[in-house]
Amino acid sequence: MAALILAPSLLATPLARAQALPAAAPAPATQAGQPSEIRFQSDRVTYASDAETVTATGNVILRREEQTVRADVVTWNRKTGLIEASGNIRFVDDTGNILYTDKVELTDALKAGAIEDMLLVLRQGGRLAARSGQRAANGDLVLRDAAFSGCSVEGEDGCAKRPSWEVTAVAVTYDAKAQRVHYKGALLRVFGLPLLPLPGLAHTSDFRAESGLLIPDFRFSAANGAEISDTYYWRLANNKDLALTGSVFTGALPMISGRYRQLTDNGAFQATAYLTRSARINVGGGNVTDANAQQQVFRGYFETNGRFQLGENWSLTGYGRYASDRTFLRRYDISRDDRLRSTVNLERIDANSYFSLAGWAVQTLRSGDRQGLVPIALPAFEYRRRIAPPRIGGMLELQINSLALTRPGGQDTQRAFAKAQWDLRTITGMGQEITFTALARGDVYHARQNELTTNAFYRGIPGWQGRGIATAAVDIKWPLIGGAFGGTQVFTPRVQFVAIPKIRNLAIPNEDSRSVELEDSNLFSLNRFPGYDRIEDGARVTYGADWQLTRPGWRVMTTIGQSYRLSTQKTLLPDGTGLSSRASDIVGRTDLRFRDVVQFTHRFRLDKDSLKLRRNEFDATIGNHRTYAEIGYLRLNRDIPATFEDLRDREEVRFSARVAFARNWSVFGSGVANLTNRIDDPTKTKDGFQLLRHRLGFAYADDCLDLALTWRRDYITTGDATRGNTIQFNIAFKGLGVR
């Protein structure tokens, strides 16, 4: 093995002396201002007769600082300083890029000059291939008959594979300092087929974001016809950007949209806006002269959200959403939400306390709903603090809550309360877990314009009202552990006693406790009403059991329970909630999981007398992340009077599936169907099965390309958001701009 050191200061050194340097000898220190020297080693070194040309053969390795060159043969001309390498060349430059070729010319600073049949693997993952290349005077690498791709050119088995996409060009200039690639005569190819010419294309080689046009989207919809949209991405700074999108339709006027994002020292925020002009059909509540009268108006949507950390414990969170009308979001396929919520929340959180000062407003997009009946909450105040009492043990939680609801065309309500709750958890010698609870709460309410609330059951009494609440409870669990079916089972019987004196419920407006129903999640709650406005008073006992089986790969969990009211006083809970009689309905839940292949959840409520299913709900998933099938079903058969609009019966089924094939391809589909009959929902136009929407498509995904073609059909028309087909094509290329 021969070793040599090449440096400007050593060019006049006799070769015999240089050859005598051992392979492991450290390189001489380079003086300030002198170029770094080049070290190389090889199996053999030969010299030309004029002693000015040195040829190294066999496992040749050249090193200069962070640069290395490996080749079969390297020839060095001492006069010109030119180095020629040939045969299985692997050249790593000072930025970490790797050049593979069979022949390359190098300077004495190990800078590549002329190259033939090369492949440049960029450090960040992109690849440049070319027939030939030459280094320009400014140091840029100019390639001829070149191609660029962000894809891997080797499969998992190590064999060569064609990239999913590539950009071919007559000439490509690679600026290593700016890490940019410029093209002349660029053509985008997907799976080897020419797809789109890209004149003037340029992008970063390290995939960092920069200003420029993104890949366009294509879509066809029944409401707007054919659509093409493209986005200009503007990189304002490293911490902020702006994306401006223009959409052109064959069946509607163009639309513009923009999204601004910024990262600050203590948080981040973004804002999105859409604007167009099109025909609108009024589907709002109130007096509408002609619901089918179309109006040509400016329409749009605005959304913003952000979060800021103001200190170790303080934070400010906010988001706002507003649409010009009720069908804009659905017509332009932006969102299917039927309510838009805006809120701002100042919070302080530490180990033992929580503070929140918030406000929120909701815009309804539901057909027929009156916006004037939707409340605005300002302010909404909450403070909680946990204290460990020094003598009695347990945990004491103090809570203060205040809320003001204002409706432009309805009832206004203000509420404030203070609560103290003490919990003591203990374990007996036999393993029972016992929790003692004592609660005291005082409420003050004020309401006006109560008569504007349609359901008298929710109104309360106008003016100032007050009430006091006291609760005592004991909760006992007894986990029993043993072996079963080759695994471990845990059987936990549970019983709970709760006593609450009679409460002035009907005198208080009901704003947040309307959607009440007995289910497994609230079976052992102190108050089965949601929210704070209604309290389930009286004395009751709740009993049930949990069972869990765990074995290799399997897990089964099930819960079942019922409650019995000991007091005989009449309840305010309506029939059909499962809580109106002294003995409640029976509720339960079962979860089954087999590895990551099968997941099944079933929730039910059985009528206590007839054992008729009042709630039947299940969600099932089988498969993995590539191939799977999901189905969900819900049937609410509560037979509650229609005046309780929050508790109407309904039945629906949801399904979706994806099947992967040929490694990177997949077909997918999903759908939602309403199975509710007209007896349960008089607003339905069909009785029984009615598809709401479905989706079918196929997709391709690998390490550098995502594409999908989707067909979706909507079966419901709402105003100008008409029923019909939507066909959408999406494609995204890593390194060329991705939506």
Disulfide bonds with the S-S distance in Angstrom:
Cys151-Cys704 1.75
